Amino acid sequence: MEQLRLVAVSAGLSSPSSTRLLADRLAEAVRGELAERDRKVEVEVVELRDLAVPIANNLVTGFPPPALAGAVDAVTRAHGLIAVTPVFTASYSGLFKSFFDLISPDALTGKPVLIAATGGTARHSLVLDHALRPLFAYLRALVVPTAVYAASEDWGASGDEYTEGLPARIRRAGTELAGLMAARPAGEAGDGETGEMGETREGDEIAEFEEQLADLRFD
């Protein structure tokens, strides 16, 4: 059975960063769940901090250097995507948005995406629903139900009677993304995968894929 491809995009600016740490833990949760389903997965992490200058140059010139072109290609060809950003001014970072501005509006159509964010306080957690979900809805991606926000106090916390701890939320989100990736035949990436002339494949499978999403149980 062909190996699945999972790409995690981290927009953290420091090294090491909590954003990269969250991306790694989410990727490991997806990998573990797929292993239980006897599905092999190749994981690639795209560090946007290393592509900041190429991204800026591409926005000005319209020509991506090889490293940036490779990152965009990895994202568009992936069977599943994890997108993690730090919170800047109550929204995603400019670097995060600039990278996804370079991706064709149709390239992520039907692609399963797990969104996540990090910040210093839990008060910014609404960034997931007010900024990230609308962005990927515009790109026609299939965003999994559980989004993960990690504030500073979440690391090492076990949660309480009202709120799941960070590890539990990571496992739940990973299970949801793995379920969507496993539901798609391994030989196919997103419906937005582009051909030689930049044309996207028809979205006849999108309705069927959404039906599979509705049938999944995330217990």
N, C-alpha and C positions, 0 to 999 in steps of 0.2 A: 504494500500500500504506500502511495507516495507521501512523502514527508510534508507536513503543514509548515507554513511560515508565519511566525509571530514577530511583529516589530513594535518596540516600545520607544516612543519619542519623549525625551526628557528635556525640558526647557530650563533646568536649573542652571544658575550662573556660577555658583561656587563649586569647588572640588576639594573634598566630597560635598554633596548636597543632600538635603532631605528629599528633594524632588527625585533625584536619581535613585536614592534608597527606596522610595515608594515604588518607582517604576520597576526596580529589580524584584521587589517582593510580589508585586502584582504579576509579573512575568513568571516567577517561580510558582505562584499559585495556579496559573493557567497551565504551565508545563506539567505540574503534578496531577491535575485533574485529567488532562489529556492522556497521561501515562496510564491512569486507571482505566481509561477507555481504549487502551492499546493503540493509541495514536501517537506517532512520533512527531516532534515539532522542533524546528530550527528557530532559535530566538536571536534577534538582532536588536541592539539598543542604538538609537540615534541620539547623540548628544548635540543639542543645538548650540551650546556654548562654543563648540569647536567650529561651527559653521556660521558664526555671527557675521564675519566680514564677507564671506561669499554670498550670504543671503542679502546683505545690503547692496553689494555690487550687482547681484542679479536683478534686484528691484530697479536699479538705475539703468543698467545696460540691457537687460532682457536675456542675458546669456549666462547660464549656470556653469561654474567650473566643474570638473569631474567629480569631486567629492560631494558637492551639493546635488548634482544630477543623480549620483548613486543613491543618496539618501532619499530623494523624491521617488526614484524608481523602486526602492525597497518598500516604501510606504504604500505605493499604488499596487504593488504585486503581492502584498501580504494577504494571507487568509484571515488575519485578525490584527487589530491595532490597539495599542495602549497609548493614550495621550495624557501626559502629566505636565502641569505647569505650576509655577509658583504664582501666588496672587500678588498683583501689582495694582494699586489704586482700585481695589474692589473688582478686578477683572483679571483675565489672562494676561500674561506678559506680552510686550510688544514683539519680542523675539519669537514667541510661540505663534502669534497671529501672522507675523511676516512669513514664517515658514509655510504655514498652510495657505497663505495667499498665493504661493507659487505653484500650488497643486491645482490641476484642472478641476473645475466645478463638478465634472462628471466622474472623476477618477475614483472617488470613494463610494459611488453608488452601490448600495446593498452590502457594504463591507461592515462586519461586526466591529464595533469600537467600544472600548472601556475608557471612560473619562475619569480623571483624578486631578487633585490639586493639593498644594501644601501652602500653609500660611502660619503666621505667628499666633493667631487667635481663632477660636471656633466661630466668631461672629462673621467671618468671611466665607463660611461654608456654602452660602447661597450662590456663590460664583458658579457652582456646578450647574445649577438649573437656570440661572439668569444669563450666563455667558457661554459656557461650554456646550450645553445641549442645543441652544439655538444655532451655534456655529456649525455643529456636525449635522443638525437637521437640514441646514441650508445645503450642505455637501451631500445630502441624501444618504448618509451612513445609517446603519442600524445600531443605535446606542443601547447598551445593555441597561436593564432597569436599575442596578445598583451602581451608583457613582461613589467614589471614595475621596473624602477630604481628610487630610491629616494636619491638625494643628500641633503646635509644639508640645502641648500637654498630652496628646494622644499617644505619643511614642512610649511604650511600656505600660500604658494604662489598660485595664481590663474591662472598662465600661461600667455601667451600673444597671439597675433594674429597668431603666427606660431606654438605654442606648447601648448597642453592641460596641465592644471594644474594636480598636483598629484591626487586630488580627482576624477577628470574625468577619468584619466587613471586606477585608482583602480576600478571604476565602470565598465569601458569597459572590463577590464580583468576578473572581477568577473562575468559579464554577459556571457562572452565566456566560462568560465569553467563551470558555472551552466548549460549552454545549452548542453554541452557535457555530463555532469553527468546525466541530465534529459533525454537525448536521449537513454541512456543505461537502460535496465530493472533493477529495483531497487534491485532485488535479486542477481545480478551478480556484482562482482568486476572486476578488470582488467583481461585480458586474461592470464596474467602472474601469477595469483594466484596459489600457489603450493598446491599439495596434500600431503598425508601422506609420500610418498616415495620421495618427492621433485621434482616430475615430473610436468611440466607445462601442462596446457590444450592446446589443439590444437588451432591454430589461425585462424580457419575458419571464425570467426566473424570479424576479423580485417579489411578485405576489405570492408565489409558492414559498419562498424563503420567509416571508412575513407570517404565513400560515404556520410554518415550522416554529417560528418564534412564539406564536400564540399558544402552541401546543406544549412548549417546554415547561417543565415545573422546576422551580428553583428552591427546593426544600432544603 
